[in-house]
Amino acid sequence: MLFLVTFSSHAQKRLFGHIICQLPDNADSAALKENFLEEMEKGVIIMADYLNSRQQLEALFSDKHEIPDSIKPDVYMALKHFPELHTTKIVVKSGRIHGTMNARPSLTNIFRKRADRKYLLIINNNKGRSKGLNINDISFNARIGWFGHEFAHFSTYQQMNSFEIIWFGIKYGISNKFVRKVERYTNKVAAERGLIFQIFQGEQYILMFNSLMDNYRKRTVYRSLSYQEYICLWNTIKEKNKIVP
């Protein structure tokens, strides 16, 4: 057990480091915020974007995916940013869970090779005591962000071995600080894949929906990146992706 804890803790430091984003000393914060909002407006994904690429997307993904037809546009537009998951077994279904969505590895994965793993994405059916945010109440663009966040979880799981996944599950269930670190890191992963505006908008819906319970909203804020961190991360990604002659 000591070996498991030591070995897995090393992996968690490798995968879930603290997010520290610092703008250059000469950065104009007000101008960056304005540019961020302008670029977000330009980067909105609409249903027409899916329809125009539907055939390409359907040909791109494996028949290993079990996805309800009603959410295929949302899922496909997010999943295309994670090529390492295109042939991975993913099952999307509804169920009674805490929160809105839950990305989890199948218990049988401990007996499988990484290439044969199966992942479950559970969407709250809102029939139990714990109610999430109904995904039909948020925009297409924001839903893509939510699914992108869950696929970023799967992408991270794929980097772990079986022992690391077991210890991850234990620690995720007992440590709020660890959950916060994981969720913030996962947002960063999805942002770096090109979904920063969608992730940001998805979280904004939680802040705007008055029907949500206060503890749900507070929990989300605690686990999320701040507005300033999103702007800083966006600026960092933009600068990193600049083409140097």
N, C-alpha and C positions, 0 to 999 in steps of 0.2 A: 504493500500500500504506500509506503514511503517513496518507493521508486516511482510509482504512478503519479503521486503528487508532485515530486521534484521534476520529473520528465515533462508532465503536462503544464506545470507552471512556467517552464522554459518556453514551451510552445505559445502559451498565452501572452508572454512578454513579446514574442516575435510577431504575433498576429494582432494583438490588441494594445498597442502602445498608446500613450496619452497623445491627444490631438493638441498640438501647439501650433497655432498659425499667427504669424506676426507680420503686419503690413510694413513696407519700407518706411523709414523715418520721414521721407519726403512725400508720402502718399497723402492725397487729398480725400479724406474720408467721405465728405459730402458728394464729391464728384464720382467716387467709386460706387456709392450707393445709388446714385442716379443712373450710372452706366449699367449697374446690375439689374435694375428694374427695367431699363430699356431693352437690354439683351433678353431678359426673361419674357418680355412681351413679344419679341421677335421669335423666340424659341418655343412658343406654345405649340404643342402637338394636338392636332385635331383628327376627327374620324376620317377625313379625306386623306390624310397622310397614310392611314392604315389601308384604306380601300385602294389607293394607288400602288401599294406595295404588297397587297394581299397574296397574290400568287407567289411572289418571290419568298415571302415569309413562310407560307405553308410548305413550300418546297425545301426551305432551309431547315425546318425543325423535324426532329425524329418522331416516329410513331410511338415512341416510348412515353410521350406526354399525354396525360389524361386531364383534359381541360374542358370545362363546360363551354358550349358554344357561345353562351351569352357574354362571357368575359374573354374570349379569345383575342379580340382586338387589343384590350388592355394588356393582357399577358404577353402577347407576341411583340408588341411595341416596346415592352420592357425587356423581354427575354433576348431580343436581338443584340442587346448590349453585353451579353454574357455568353460568348461563343463556347466557353468550356462547359456550358450546361446544355448545349443544343442536342446532345445525344444521351443526356442523363435522364434516368427515370424520374419524372415529376408528376405527382398526383395532386390535383387541386380539388378540394371538396369543402362542404360546409359542415359545421359542428358547433357544439357548445364549448366555448373557450373564454378565457379572460382576454380582454382587448378586442381588437378588430381582426387582426390576422396573426397567424402563428406559423413560423417556418421551423420544421423539425426533421431530423433524420429518422428514417425507419429503424426500429429496434433491431431488425435483421441485418443492418449494415455492419455490425461487428463481425459477422461471418462472411462478409463479401469483400471482394477487391474494390478499390475505388472506382474503377470503370463500371462496376455493376451495382453501385449503390442506388438506393431509392430514397426520395425526399417527399415529404408531405407538406402541403401548404393548406392550412385550415382557415376558412373564413367564418367568422362568427355568424351563426344563423339567427342570433338575437332572440332565441326562444327560452334561454335559461335566465338565471338571476343576473349574470354579468352581461351587460349590453355594450357593444362596440359601436363604432361609427358605421352606419349603413353605407356601403360603398356606392350604392345607387344615388346617394345624396351629394356626392362630390363629383367634380368635373372629370372628364376623360383624362385630361392632362395630369391631374392629381392622383387618379387611380393608377396611372402608369408609374408614378413615383412610389406609391405604396407597394406595388408588385416589384418594382426595381429594388426596393429596400429588402424585401424577402429573398429575392434571388441573390442579392449580395451576401445574405446569410449562407445560402447554399454554396456559393462560391468559396466562402471561408471554410465551411465544413469540409469541402473537398481537399483542402490543404492539410487536414488533420488525419492522423491515424486513429484507429479504433479506441486506443487508450485515451488519447487526447479528447475525443468526442465524449467519452464517458465522464471524464473529469470536468469537461466543459458543462455538461448537463447538470452535474451535481452542484458546481459552483454557481451556475446561473440560477438555480433554484433556491439558493440560500444567501446570496450576497447582492444587495441592491447596488452597491458600488460597482461590482463586477458587471451587472446588467447595464448600468449606465455607460460603462466603458465600452461594452460590446455594441450597444445600440448606436452610440456616437461614432464608433469606428465603422460600423456597417453603413451609416449614412455617408461617411467619407468615401467608402468604397464605391457606392452607387453614384456619388457625385463625380468621382474620377472616371467613371465609365460613360459620362455624358448626360447624366440625369439630375444634375444639381438643381435645376429650376423645378423639375417635377417633384423631387424630394421636398424642396422648400415649400412648394404650394400645397403638397399633401399635408404637411404639418400645420400650415396656416388654417386649413379647414377645421382642425381640432380646436384651435384657439377661437375661431369664429362661431362654432356651433354651440348655442346656449343650452341646447337640450342635453348635452353630455354632462355626466356627473363631474363635480369639481375635482374629485380625487383622480379621475381618469385624465383630465386635462393637466393637472399638476404633475402627474406621473410622466406624461408625455413631454412636458416642458423640461423636467429634470433630466430626462434621458436624451434630449435632443441637442443639436448644435444651436447656438444663439444666432440671431440675425447678423451680428458682426462677424461671427465665425463663418457663416455662409458666404458673406461678401469677401472675406479674406481668402477662403478656400477657392472661391470662384476666380479671384484675381491670381492666385498662385497657379491654378490649373491653366488659366489663359496665358500667363507668362511662360509656363513650361511648354505649352503647345505651339508657341510662336515658331514660325519657320525662319531659321537663320540662314541668310544667303551664303 
